[in-house]
């Protein structure tokens, strides 16, 4: 019997996957625990429309992420840090500060975990930072650090 899974089931399959199981297993376990529905034409049509809407939503999110990436190419946030003699930087610029500055000054809301920064920026000048905006969309941002 073909069934559509409603949830991920270990060693059986993932949610919204169509699998073939024995009639008894389907009726006595999967249907009884509301883990699956029969793969009839009505349920298959619902599954197809659900997948289509998810695909559309993903396309919209990717398009939005691409717009943000394009906007990031044109901006260059500046951070003022305290410096000592010989241009030595005290502290540095962290990914949290970059995320806060982007939201405050440019209206771009980004999770600090998506900013690929190995360590805080501790040098004066311009540094290129990559930001993972969406699956397959990476934004490049030039961050300028100037001394006070």
C-alpha positions in Angstrom: 0.0 0.0 0.0 1.3 3.4 -0.9 1.1 6.0 1.9 2.2 9.7 2.4 4.2 10.2 5.6 3.0 13.1 7.9 6.2 13.0 10.0 9.8 11.8 9.8 9.9 8.1 10.8 13.3 6.6 11.5 14.2 3.8 9.0 11.0 4.4 7.1 11.2 7.8 5.5 10.9 11.6 5.8 7.8 13.8 6.0 5.8 14.2 2.8 7.5 11.2 1.2 5.5 8.6 -0.6 6.5 5.1 0.4 5.3 1.6 -0.1 4.4 -0.4 3.1 2.4 -3.5 3.9 -1.3 -3.1 4.4 -1.3 -4.3 8.0 1.6 -1.9 9.0 -0.2 1.0 7.3 -3.6 0.3 8.9 -2.5 -0.9 12.4 0.4 1.5 13.0 0.8 4.4 10.6 -2.9 5.3 10.3 -3.7 4.5 14.0 -0.9 6.8 15.2 -1.8 9.5 12.6 1.7 9.2 11.1 0.6 8.7 7.5 -2.3 9.0 5.1 -3.3 6.8 2.2 -1.8 8.0 -1.1 -5.1 8.4 -3.0 -5.7 11.0 -5.7 -7.0 13.7 -3.2 -4.1 13.3 -0.8 -1.6 13.3 -3.7 -3.2 16.5 -5.0 -2.9 18.2 -1.6 0.8 17.1 -1.4 1.5 18.5 -4.8 -0.1 21.8 -4.0 1.8 22.0 -0.7 5.1 21.3 -2.5 4.4 23.8 -5.2 3.7 26.5 -2.6 6.9 25.6 -0.7 8.8 25.9 -3.9 7.3 29.3 -4.6 8.1 30.5 -1.1 11.7 29.3 -1.4 12.0 31.2 -4.7 10.7 34.4 -3.2 13.1 34.1 -0.2 16.0 33.5 -2.5 15.1 36.5 -4.6 14.8 38.6 -1.5 18.3 37.4 -0.3 19.7 38.2 -3.7 18.4 41.8 -3.5 20.0 42.1 0.0 23.3 40.8 -1.5 23.2 43.3 -4.3 22.6 46.1 -1.7 25.5 44.9 0.4 27.8 45.3 -2.6 27.1 49.0 -2.7 27.4 49.9 1.0 30.5 50.2 3.2 29.8 50.5 7.0 32.4 52.4 9.0 33.4 51.5 12.5 35.4 53.8 14.7 37.7 52.0 17.2 40.2 53.3 19.8 43.8 53.0 18.7 47.0 53.4 20.5 50.5 54.3 19.2 51.6 52.8 15.9 47.9 52.3 14.9 47.4 49.4 17.4 43.7 48.6 17.7 42.1 48.1 21.1 39.3 45.6 21.0 38.0 45.0 17.5 34.9 44.8 15.4 32.8 41.6 16.0 30.1 40.0 13.9 27.5 41.2 16.4 28.6 44.8 15.9 28.4 44.4 12.1 24.9 42.9 12.4 23.7 45.7 14.7 25.2 48.4 12.4 23.6 46.9 9.3 20.2 46.9 11.0 20.5 50.3 12.5 22.0 52.2 9.6 20.8 50.3 6.5 17.7 48.4 7.7 19.2 45.0 6.8 18.4 42.5 9.5 20.9 39.6 9.6 21.7 37.0 12.2 25.2 37.5 13.5 25.8 33.7 13.0 25.5 34.1 9.3 28.4 36.5 9.2 31.5 34.6 8.3 34.2 36.1 10.5 36.9 33.9 11.9 37.9 36.4 14.6 37.1 40.0 15.4 38.6 42.5 12.9 41.6 44.0 14.7 43.2 45.9 11.8 42.6 49.4 10.4 41.4 49.7 6.8 38.9 47.9 4.7 38.1 44.2 5.3 35.9 42.0 3.0 33.4 40.0 5.0 31.1 37.2 3.5 27.6 36.8 4.8 25.5 33.7 4.1 22.1 35.1 3.3 20.4 32.0 1.9 21.2 28.6 0.4 23.5 29.5 -2.5 23.4 33.3 -1.9 26.4 34.9 -0.3 26.7 38.6 0.2 30.1 40.4 0.2 30.4 43.4 2.5 33.3 45.8 2.8 33.8 46.8 6.4 36.0 49.9 7.0 37.7 50.2 10.4 39.0 53.7 11.2 40.9 54.9 14.3 39.8 57.6 16.7 
